[in-house]
Amino acid sequence: MGLFEKFEGTATLYEALKKTSAGRDPFGVSMDEMKGPTRAMVDGKEIVLAGTNNYLGLTYDHEAVEAAKDAVEASGTGTTGSRFANGTYAGHRQLETDLAEFLGFKHCMVFSTGYQANLGAISALVQPPDDVLLIDADCHACIYDGCQLSGAETIRFRHNDPDSLDKRLSRLGSSVKGKLVCFEGMYSMFGDVAPVKELIAVAHKHGAYVLLDEAHSFGVFGDGGRGVCERDGVLDEVDFYTGTFSKSLASIGGFVASNHPELEYLRFSSRPYMFTASPSPANVAAASAALARLKRDDSMRHTLWENAKRIHGAFHQLGYDLAAEASPVIAVKLADREEAFKAWNFLMENGVYVNLAIPPGTPNATSILRLSVSAAHTPDDLDIVVGAYTALAEMLNGSAPAQNLQQ
């Protein structure tokens, strides 16, 4: 029994909150039938998907779908081995070359997931007792887990605060040989953007390397979709650039790119790279096709930002407490877990799926409804989203009863 005692408090809270949301499980929603990049059937009802991270809307792109089909026909359904063993195919190597070329780096490694890209890069690059990690307090779990796997001392600096980073780097003694600073371009929970240029300048001033995670900003920011560092004009100053295929590239996988030739040594020292089955041929082919589309078509990014500004502006007019300026991730802050569960269920009843995020998985113990915008969202999709949030605002303010807009 002792093994499970730690879960008693969580179970009690979870069951109580489920009752608040009419018995629905916000963290176990099943998309029973996909109807396209922005629609799905859930419990017999068609729902607008507004929490999928499908930023460029490429999950149903014809070229990506056909490339995935062709890869299955040619190379089978899986590699049955890690990149270190039999799991490197020509497609993996070509995708690494294409990503490196697109970003302007000399080296690139493809991992099975974006999570493992950070886990594998950080844990292999930084080793105790001589190396130290400095990470933004709001970094994703995969960065925290990479730090833990490395075993090196990890120091947090205040979120998006170059001065805080500067102070912590200044306190390090001469015994520290290697310093790696980790932060993100756009943060996935609130949609806030890092002062990338300033953070890089501080890190390099102190002789530290920079690992920048552009998972949620790749394909979204910059004139070419290369992330916040491109927008800020410092892409060539990033030491290690990590990203994922599961957002803008509409597949599964991740990568780390760098101009440091030593990156290639990670192929022999990164446990998540060496001991995990490599991405399937279909996943690699789909990501490659999506990247090719991204290179030649910037209309998707423009549409994405138009949609994001429309939703953010509408929510601002409705008086919501928004977590950040306009970006493809729009988070509405709510009073507490109970209100967040109730609000999430209300949106589902009115045909809109968003992400519910509650403590301890959110910064500053904040409960939020996290919406992610897609270039594939149609005007009709956006009308439904705004309509549902309008009714929700009235319900939360007590000016109208909770009702189903689709009835």
VOZA-803759 format. One record per residue (C-alpha): residue number from 1; x negated, y, z negated. Coordinates in steps of 0.1 Angstrom, whole numbers. Layout:
// residues N
GURO pos     u     v     w
GURO NUM     X     Y     Z
...
END
This chain:
// residues 407
GURO pos     u     v     w
GURO   1     0     0     0
GURO   2   -29    24    -8
GURO   3   -38    27    29
GURO   4    -5    44    37
GURO   5     1    65     6
GURO   6   -16    95    23
GURO   7    13    97    47
GURO   8    42    99    22
GURO   9    42   137    21
GURO  10    41   139    59
GURO  11    69   114    63
GURO  12    91   132    39
GURO  13    86   166    56
GURO  14    90   150    91
GURO  15   123   133    83
GURO  16   136   165    67
GURO  17   127   186    97
GURO  18   142   161   121
GURO  19   175   166   103
GURO  20   172   203   109
GURO  21   168   196   146
GURO  22   199   174   148
GURO  23   179   142   146
GURO  24   158   150   177
GURO  25   120   142   176
GURO  26   103   173   191
GURO  27    70   154   193
GURO  28    83   123   210
GURO  29   105   136   239
GURO  30   108   112   268
GURO  31   110   125   303
GURO  32   133    98   314
GURO  33   131   108   351
GURO  34   110   135   367
GURO  35   128   157   392
GURO  36    99   178   403
GURO  37    71   199   388
GURO  38    95   219   367
GURO  39   125   197   361
GURO  40   132   164   343
GURO  41   161   143   330
GURO  42   161   140   292
GURO  43   189   120   275
GURO  44   211   124   307
GURO  45   206   161   310
GURO  46   185   180   335
GURO  47   159   201   316
GURO  48   137   230   328
GURO  49   102   221   318
GURO  50    85   251   303
GURO  51    58   235   282
GURO  52    37   213   306
GURO  53     4   232   313
GURO  54    11   226   350
GURO  55    -1   261   356
GURO  56    -5   259   394
GURO  57    24   235   398
GURO  58     3   210   418
GURO  59    16   177   403
GURO  60    38   172   433
GURO  61    14   188   459
GURO  62    17   167   490
GURO  63   -20   165   497
GURO  64   -28   155   461
GURO  65    -1   129   461
GURO  66   -13   114   494
GURO  67   -49   115   483
GURO  68   -40    95   451
GURO  69   -21    70   472
GURO  70   -49    66   496
GURO  71   -74    61   468
GURO  72   -54    33   453
GURO  73   -52    16   486
GURO  74   -89    19   492
GURO  75  -104    15   457
GURO  76   -78    -1   435
GURO  77   -59    10   405
GURO  78   -89    13   380
GURO  79  -126    11   378
GURO  80  -127   -14   348
GURO  81  -159     1   336
GURO  82  -176    32   322
GURO  83  -195    58   342
GURO  84  -227    43   327
GURO  85  -219     9   341
GURO  86  -199     0   371
GURO  87  -174    29   369
GURO  88  -191    54   391
GURO  89  -177    55   426
GURO  90  -184    78   455
GURO  91  -154    98   446
GURO  92  -167   106   411
GURO  93  -200   118   425
GURO  94  -183   139   452
GURO  95  -160   156   427
GURO  96  -190   165   405
GURO  97  -207   180   436
GURO  98  -176   199   445
GURO  99  -170   213   410
GURO 100  -206   223   406
GURO 101  -205   241   440
GURO 102  -172   258   432
GURO 103  -184   271   399
GURO 104  -219   280   411
GURO 105  -237   255   388
GURO 106  -264   230   398
GURO 107  -252   200   377
GURO 108  -218   186   367
GURO 109  -206   155   348
GURO 110  -171   141   351
GURO 111  -155   125   320
GURO 112  -124   105   316
GURO 113  -105   134   298
GURO 114  -111   170   290
GURO 115  -111   160   253
GURO 116  -140   136   259
GURO 117  -159   162   280
GURO 118  -162   184   249
GURO 119  -166   155   225
GURO 120  -193   140   247
GURO 121  -212   172   255
GURO 122  -213   187   220
GURO 123  -222   154   202
GURO 124  -250   147   226
GURO 125  -265   183   228
GURO 126  -266   190   191
GURO 127  -282   167   166
GURO 128  -291   170   129
GURO 129  -311   181   110
GURO 130  -327   207   133
GURO 131  -297   219   153
GURO 132  -267   240   142
GURO 133  -232   245   158
GURO 134  -213   278   155
GURO 135  -176   276   166
GURO 136  -147   299   168
GURO 137  -123   292   139
GURO 138   -94   286   163
GURO 139  -112   261   186
GURO 140   -94   230   199
GURO 141   -95   198   179
GURO 142  -118   182   206
GURO 143  -145   208   198
GURO 144  -141   202   160
GURO 145  -143   165   166
GURO 146  -174   169   188
GURO 147  -190   188   160
GURO 148  -182   160   135
GURO 149  -195   133   159
GURO 150  -227   152   163
GURO 151  -233   152   125
GURO 152  -250   186   127
GURO 153  -242   215   104
GURO 154  -211   234   117
GURO 155  -205   271   109
GURO 156  -172   287   118
GURO 157  -170   324   128
GURO 158  -138   345   128
GURO 159  -115   341   158
GURO 160  -126   362   188
GURO 161  -149   383   166
GURO 162  -184   390   180
GURO 163  -195   408   148
GURO 164  -186   377   127
GURO 165  -207   355   151
GURO 166  -236   380   149
GURO 167  -237   379   111
GURO 168  -237   342   110
GURO 169  -264   338   136
GURO 170  -285   364   117
GURO 171  -284   344    85
GURO 172  -299   313   101
GURO 173  -334   305    91
GURO 174  -364   298   113
GURO 175  -361   261   106
GURO 176  -331   259   130
GURO 177  -344   248   164
GURO 178  -313   245   184
GURO 179  -281   267   182
GURO 180  -250   261   202
GURO 181  -221   285   201
GURO 182  -187   271   212
GURO 183  -155   290   220
GURO 184  -127   290   246
GURO 185  -117   313   274
GURO 186   -79   313   267
GURO 187   -67   296   236
GURO 188   -40   270   241
GURO 189   -17   277   212
GURO 190   -12   315   213
GURO 191   -25   323   248
GURO 192   -49   349   236
GURO 193   -81   355   255
GURO 194  -116   356   241
GURO 195  -140   385   245
GURO 196  -163   362   265
GURO 197  -188   388   276
GURO 198  -194   401   241
GURO 199  -197   366   225
GURO 200  -222   355   251
GURO 201  -243   386   246
GURO 202  -244   380   209
GURO 203  -253   343   213
GURO 204  -281   350   237
GURO 205  -295   378   216
GURO 206  -301   352   189
GURO 207  -315   326   213
GURO 208  -284   304   211
GURO 209  -268   285   239
GURO 210  -232   289   249
GURO 211  -206   262   255
GURO 212  -174   278   270
GURO 213  -143   257   272
GURO 214  -122   271   301
GURO 215   -96   242   300
GURO 216   -66   265   300
GURO 217   -81   293   320
GURO 218   -96   274   349
GURO 219   -76   281   380
GURO 220   -58   309   361
GURO 221   -83   338   355
GURO 222  -108   354   379
GURO 223  -106   363   415
GURO 224  -114   327   425
GURO 225   -98   309   396
GURO 226  -130   301   378
GURO 227  -119   313   344
GURO 228  -122   342   320
GURO 229  -160   342   324
GURO 230  -155   349   361
GURO 231  -130   377   354
GURO 232  -155   392   330
GURO 233  -185   389   354
GURO 234  -205   365   332
GURO 235  -200   331   348
GURO 236  -237   328   355
GURO 237  -245   335   319
GURO 238  -226   304   306
GURO 239  -250   276   296
GURO 240  -224   248   295
GURO 241  -189   252   311
GURO 242  -163   226   302
GURO 243  -129   220   317
GURO 244  -101   196   323
GURO 245   -81   182   353
GURO 246   -49   179   333
GURO 247   -39   216   336
GURO 248   -45   234   369
GURO 249   -59   203   387
GURO 250   -27   183   379
GURO 251   -45   150   371
GURO 252   -64   134   342
GURO 253  -101   139   335
GURO 254  -126   165   324
GURO 255  -161   178   332
GURO 256  -191   198   319
GURO 257  -212   219   343
GURO 258  -245   236   337
GURO 259  -276   250   354
GURO 260  -298   233   328
GURO 261  -313   202   345
GURO 262  -313   185   310
GURO 263  -275   181   314
GURO 264  -283   149   334
GURO 265  -298   133   302
GURO 266  -263   133   287
GURO 267  -255   104   310
GURO 268  -278    83   288
GURO 269  -270    98   254
GURO 270  -233   108   254
GURO 271  -213    81   238
GURO 272  -179    92   251
GURO 273  -194    91   286
GURO 274  -212    58   282
GURO 275  -185    38   264
GURO 276  -152    49   279
GURO 277  -137    36   312
GURO 278  -142    61   340
GURO 279  -113    80   356
GURO 280   -93    60   380
GURO 281   -98    65   418
GURO 282   -63    80   420
GURO 283   -70   105   393
GURO 284  -103   116   409
GURO 285   -87   118   443
GURO 286   -58   139   431
GURO 287   -81   163   412
GURO 288  -103   166   443
GURO 289   -73   175   465
GURO 290   -60   200   439
GURO 291   -95   216   437
GURO 292   -95   219   475
GURO 293   -61   236   474
GURO 294   -73   260   447
GURO 295  -103   270   467
GURO 296   -83   280   498
GURO 297   -50   292   483
GURO 298   -48   320   458
GURO 299   -11   326   462
GURO 300    -4   301   435
GURO 301   -23   321   409
GURO 302    -6   353   420
GURO 303    28   337   416
GURO 304    18   322   382
GURO 305     9   357   369
GURO 306    41   372   383
GURO 307    61   346   365
GURO 308    41   350   333
GURO 309    46   388   332
GURO 310    83   384   338
GURO 311    88   360   309
GURO 312    65   379   286
GURO 313    83   412   294
GURO 314   117   396   289
GURO 315   107   382   255
GURO 316    93   415   245
GURO 317   126   432   254
GURO 318   144   406   233
GURO 319   124   416   203
GURO 320   105   384   198
GURO 321    73   384   178
GURO 322    48   374   205
GURO 323    14   360   196
GURO 324    -6   376   224
GURO 325    -5   398   255
GURO 326     9   384   287
GURO 327    -8   352   299
GURO 328     4   318   312
GURO 329     9   307   276
GURO 330    36   326   257
GURO 331    40   318   220
GURO 332    69   331   200
GURO 333    63   333   162
GURO 334    90   321   139
GURO 335    96   324   102
GURO 336    88   289    91
GURO 337    89   252   102
GURO 338   127   249    95
GURO 339   135   279   118
GURO 340   111   266   144
GURO 341   127   231   145
GURO 342   162   246   147
GURO 343   151   270   175
GURO 344   134   242   195
GURO 345   166   221   193
GURO 346   187   250   204
GURO 347   166   255   235
GURO 348   168   218   243
GURO 349   206   219   240
GURO 350   205   248   264
GURO 351   184   230   290
GURO 352   149   243   282
GURO 353   119   223   270
GURO 354    90   241   253
GURO 355    64   229   229
GURO 356    70   231   191
GURO 357    39   238   172
GURO 358    38   239   134
GURO 359    12   239   106
GURO 360   -13   224   101
GURO 361   -19   222   139
GURO 362   -16   260   144
GURO 363   -38   290   135
GURO 364   -29   309   103
GURO 365    -2   283    94
GURO 366    21   299   120
GURO 367    52   281   134
GURO 368    57   288   171
GURO 369    76   280   202
GURO 370    49   276   228
GURO 371    60   282   264
GURO 372    36   276   294
GURO 373    45   292   327
GURO 374    39   275   361
GURO 375    35   288   396
GURO 376    61   262   405
GURO 377    88   278   383
GURO 378   115   291   406
GURO 379   136   323   400
GURO 380   164   300   389
GURO 381   141   282   365
GURO 382   131   315   350
GURO 383   167   327   348
GURO 384   176   296   327
GURO 385   146   301   304
GURO 386   154   338   298
GURO 387   191   330   293
GURO 388   183   304   267
GURO 389   159   326   248
GURO 390   185   355   250
GURO 391   211   333   233
GURO 392   185   320   208
GURO 393   176   356   198
GURO 394   213   363   192
GURO 395   216   331   171
GURO 396   185   339   151
GURO 397   197   374   145
GURO 398   231   362   134
GURO 399   249   381   161
GURO 400   263   351   179
GURO 401   269   315   170
GURO 402   247   287   183
GURO 403   263   275   215
GURO 404   254   255   246
GURO 405   250   278   275
GURO 406   254   249   300
GURO 407   288   239   288
END
